[in-house]
């Protein structure tokens, strides 16, 4: 017979909430996700506000701030009820589950039990329309949470699809289902297949105020060969008038500008948005990225003023996003390498980062960047190879590890480098299927 403590633990483990969803939570990823949530507008009408507060509460708990966690969980309860215009409903199951877990960790077992009872009551009063499935509210919140963590987009789309099949009239679920399908197909050069494209068209018609979805739809139409420049500029006018936030549509619209109009027009749009709201860190982040893309991927040489502006914006963004600054520092170092007097500054950034205390996945990214810097800027191929090996040796599957392995394979296959034998042995010892 289980003890009371064992029974409580079993009931907690059976909950559907952030504490039981086995989220991948390295500290660096957690910090990046938290900073991204801060860039989402919390103005009235944000239909994901309750879900956002739930995640922010969970993040604060993982970062060791229980008081802030409870505050955000309570704000989630209020936001859900205000949005649904009701004091209770199945949308609170995840929220109450989070509160049950938090009070359990705080040692307040009576309060934990109280929230478990509330979850049981909600599940009984609002059962899932399908006995074989979770409640659609749970599928939708789980999908939205996984999207924040850049999870498996096919799985996320499946969760949204299941929610929609049971409750088809929730506009935001349909819109985000389409976005998940879009992200899952993002590497297609011809855009979405016709079925998904039609689903996106319908979702955009049903959610005309969703400028983020409108920008993604415009992008897909452009990939299919449509001329969209006039519509893009018209959408830009709407985006510039909307509240600032990562759901405003600016991010995908800038991508449309860069790819189908010009990098310089994208910079102008980002600068106009920043001129309207000069203190908004999210807009500085978007503008910095536009300059970065212009510098890294354009064939035309940058002007001195463009380099100076790119440096200035990156320095500001690094200060404004302290918990996720590594990638931006690496980009700043790369920008410095494009000016004749910036090599020493780039080297200084790399040396400071190499001496810093980083998680393994962040070290892997740093080693990959530094290896390329050594090869292209320092012409030190041997040390570059050493750092690609360091990146590949870290057992974390990422773009950077795969990229370093691919570059090592190219050196090995050419057979002209003095380190070919060492590289061959190194790759063989990795025992990865794509190392052969």
N, C-alpha and C positions, 0 to 999 in steps of 0.2 A: 504494500500500500504506500502511495506517494505521500510525503510530508506536505505541509502547507506551502513551504518554500518551493518544493519541487513542482507542486501543482501550479503555483504562480509563475514559475519560470517557464513551464510548458505552455501556459496560456499566453504568455508574452511572446514566445517564439512562434506561436501560431498566428499572430497578428499580421496584417498587411499594412506596413508602414515603412518609413525610411530606415528604421533601426533593423529591419529584417530583410531588406532588399539586396543585401550583399553588394553594396555599392563600392566601386574601386576608389579608394580614398587615400592616395598618397597625399602628404601635406601640401605639396606644390599644386597638385590638381585641385585639392580642396580650396586652396587660396585663390586659384584662378577662377574657379566656378563662383566663389563668393564675390569676387570683384565683378564678374560678369552680371551677377544678379543685381548688384548695386547700380548698374547702368540701365536696368529696366525701369521705365517710368512707373511710378506708383500712383499716378493720378486716378481720379474716379473714372470708372469704366474699364479699367484693366481687368479683363475676365479671368486672368490667371493670378490675381493678387493673393488669394488664399494659398495657392500652391507655392507661390514665391516665398511667402512668410514661413510656410512649413519647411521649405528647404533652408532658408536662412537660419531658422531655429536649430535644425539638425547640424548645419555647419558650425554654428556657435558652440553646440554641445561638443562636437568633435575637436574643436579648437580650445576646449577647456573652460568655456564661459557659460555655466549652467543658468545663471540669472538672465543673461541675454537670450539664451535658448528658450526659457519659459516665456519671456516677454514676446518673442516672435511667434511661438506656438499659440499664445493667447490672441495675438493680432490676427493670426490665421483664422481662428475661430470666428472672430468678429467680421473679418473680410468675407468669409464664406457666407455667413448668415445675412450680411448686408447685400451681397451680390444676389443671393437666392431669395431674398426677402422672406426669410423663414428662420425660426429659432433652432431648427434641427433638420437633419436629413442625411442621406447616405454619404454626402460629400464630407461629412465630419468623421467618417470611420478612420481614415488615415491620420487625421489630426489628433483624434482622441487616442489612437494607438501610440503616436509619438509622445503624448503627454503621459500615458501609462508607463512607457519605457523611461522617460525622463525622471518621473517621481520614483520609479524603482531604483534608478542609479543614485538618486538623492537620498535613498534610504527611507523614504516615506511610503511604506508598503500599503498603508490604508488608502492614501490618495491614489496610488497605482491601481489598487483593487477597484476603487470607485470608477476610474476611467475604463478599466476592463469591463465593468458592468454596463457602462454607457455604450461601449462598442457592441456588446452582446445584445443590448436592447435595440440598437440601430439595425443590426444585422437581422434581427427577428422582425422588426417593423417594416424594414425596406429590403426584402430579399432580392437577390439577383434575378432578373427575368429568366435566366437560364441556370438550372441547377448545376450544370457542368462547368459553369464559368464564374469568374469573379464578378462583382458588381461593376457595371460600366464606369461608375465614378472612380473606382479603384484602378481599373485599366487605364483610364485617361490620366490620372495623376501619376501613375507609375511611368507611363510613356513620356509625359512631360518632364519628369525628373530625369529619366535616362537621356533625354535630349540635351539637358543641361550638362550632363557628363560626357556628351559626344559618344553615346553608346552605340550599340548595333542598330543602325537605322532600319534594317529590315524587321527586327524584333519590335522596335518602337512603332513602326507602321502597322504591324500585326496587332499590337495592343490597341492602338487607336481604332483599327478596323473592327475589332471585337466590340469595343465600346459603342461604335457607331451602329453596328448591326442590331444591338439591343436598344439603343436610344439614338435614333438617326437625326433628331431635330436640333442637336446642340451645334451651333454654328462653329464655335472655336475648335471643336474636336475635328470637324471636317477640314477646316483650314489647316490645322497642324498635322493631320494625317497626310494631306497633300505635301506639306513641307518635308515631312519625313520621307515620303516617296521620292521627292526631288533630291534630297541629300543623299539618299541611297543610290541615285542614278547620276550623281554629280560629275563623274568622270567620263560620261558619255559625250562625245564630241557633237552628236546630232540631236542632243536634247532627249526629252522623255519620249517613251513610245506613245502611240496615239491614244491608247486607253487611259494612261495616267495623265496625258496632256488634257484630255477631255474632262477628267475628274477635276483637274486644276482649274479649267475654265469655269466649270459649274460652281466650284467652291468660291472662286473670285466673284462670280455674279451674286452668290448668296451672302458674301461678306465684303461688300464694296468699300467699306471704310478701313479695311485692313490693308494699309499701304505697303506693309512688308510683303504680304502675299501678292499684291499688285506688281511690285518690283520683280519678284521671282517669276511671275507669269510673263512679264515683259521680256525677261531674260530668255525664257524658254521659247517665246515666239521669235526672238532674234536668232536663236540657235537653229530654228527651222527656216531661216532665210527671210523673214519678214523685215520690212523697213520700220524701225521703231523710234527713230531719233526724235521726231516731233512729240510722240507720246511720252518719251522719256523726259523731255524738257517740261512737258505739262505736268507729269507726275512729280518732278523736282519742285515745282511751285507749291504743290500740295504738301510735300514732305517738309519743305522749309517753313510752312505755316503750322505744322503739327507740333505737339509737345515733344521735347527732346527725349530720346530714349532708344534703346536698341531694338524696339519694335516699330520704330517710326518709318522704316523702309529705306533709310539712308544707306545702310551698309550694302544691301544687294543692288540698290540703284547706282551707287558709286562703281560697283563691279560692272554694271551694264555700261556706264559711261566709259570706263577704262577700256573695255573690250570692243565696244561697238561705236563709240564716238571718238574720244581721245583721252590720253592721260592728262593732258593739260586742262581739258574741260572738266575732268573729274576733280582736279586740284581746285579749279575755280569754284565748283559747286561746294566742295568741302570748306573752302575758305569763306564762302558766302554764309554757309550755315554757322561757322565759327564767329563771323562778324556779327551775326544776329544774337548769338549767345556766347560771348567771349570767355566766360568762366566755366563752361561745360566741359568736363574732362572727357566725356565720351566723344564729343566732336573733335577735340584735340587728338584723340586716339585715331579717329577715322582720317583726319587730315594727315597725320604723321604716316599712316599706312599708304595714302595716295602718293605722297612724296617718295616713300620707299620704293613703291612699285615703279614709279617714273624713273628713279635712279638705277634700279637693278635690272629692269627689263626693256628699257628703251634704247634704241640704237643712237639717238641724238645725244650729244654730250650735254651735261647739265651746266647751267650758269653758276657763277659763284654765289649769287643771291639765292638760288634754289638750294644749293648745298647748305648754305647758312640757315635757311628756313627749316630744312629737314633736320639739321642738327638741333636747332632750338626746340622744335616740336618734340623730337624724341627725348631730349633732356627733360622737358616738362612732363611728358607722359610717364617716363621712368619714375619721376618723383610722385606723380599722382596715382600710380599703380605699384606701390612698393612690394606687394606680396607676389607679384607676377612679372617682375622686371627683367628676368634673365633673357628671354627672347628679345626684348627691346634693347637691352644692352648689346647683345650680339649684332642686332641690326645697326645700332649706332656705330659699333666698331667697323662694320662693313661700309657704312656711309663715309666714315673717316678715311678709309682706304682710297676713296675716289678723289680726294684732294691731295695735292702734292705735299702739303704740310701737315697732313693728318695721320701719317703712318705711326708716329710715336704715340699719339693718343689711342689709336687702335690697339697697339701693342700693350699699352698700359691697362686698357679694359680687359684684355685677355689674361694678362698676368694676375690682375686682381681677382678675376673669376676663377682662375685655376687654383688660387690659394684659398678660395672661400669654401664653406661647408655646404655642399650641395647633396641632394638626394641622388641616388644612382641614375635615375632616368634623366635628371637634369645634367648630370655629368656626361652622360652619353651624348646629349645634344651639344653640349659645350665642346666635347672632344671632336665631334663631327665638324662643327664650324671651324674650330681651331686648325684641324687638319687641312681644310681647304684654304684657310688663310696662309698657312705655312707653305702650301704648294704654289698658290697663285701670287701672293704678295712677297713672300720671303724666298721663293724658289728653293725651298729646303724639302726635297722630295722624300728623303729618308725619314726625317722627323715627322713629316706629314703622314707617311705610312704607319709610323709608330702610333700616332694618335687615332688613325682609323682603326687600328687593331684594338686600342683601348676602348673605343666606342663599341666595336663589335663584340668584345669580350663580356660586356655588361649584359646579363641575361634579362633584358627587357625588350619585348618586341615593339618596335617603333619604326617610323619612316627613317630615322637617323641611323639606326642599327643596320637596317636593310641597305640603305644608301652606302654606308661605309663598307659593307660586305661586297656590294656590287663593284665599288671602285677598287677594292683589293683584288677581286676576281679579274678585272680588266688588266691590272698590272701583272698579275700572275700569267694570264693568257697571252699577253704580248711577249713575255719571256725575255725581255731585254734589261730588266732591272736587277741589280745585284742582290736584291732581297727576295727574288722570286722563290727560291727554295724555302726560305723562312715563311713567306706568305703561304705557300702551298701546304706546309706542315701546319701552320696556324689554322687555316680554313678547314683542313681535314679534322683537326682536333675539336673544332666547334660542333661538328656532327649535326649540322643543319642541312635539311634537304636541298635548300637553294644555294648551298656553298659549292656544290660539285661543278 
